[in-house]
Amino acid sequence: MEEMVGRCDTCGKTIYCLDGFLNGVHTDSGSLQCFQCYEADTKKEN
C-alpha cells in the first residue's frame, strides 16, 4: 500500500508511506525531508 504523506521541505519530492514505513525523515525541527536531502544536510553539519 502506498499513501502520499507530503513533500520534502528542501527539494519538493513527494514522500510516501509504503506499507507502514515512511519513505523519508521527519526531523526534530518538524520538517519532512526525503532521504537524499536529509543525508546531504547531515553531512553539512558534520
C-alpha positions, 0 to 999 in steps of 0.5 A, spaced: 500 500 500 502 506 498 499 513 501 502 520 499 504 523 506 507 530 503 513 533 500 520 534 502 521 541 505 528 542 501 527 539 494 519 538 493 519 530 492 513 527 494 514 522 500 510 516 501 508 511 506 509 504 503 506 499 507 507 502 514 514 505 513 515 512 511 519 513 505 523 519 508 525 523 515 521 527 519 526 531 523 526 534 530 525 541 527 518 538 524 520 538 517 519 532 512 525 531 508 526 525 503 532 521 504 537 524 499 536 531 502 536 529 509 543 525 508 546 531 504 544 536 510 547 531 515 553 531 512 553 539 512 553 539 519 558 534 520 
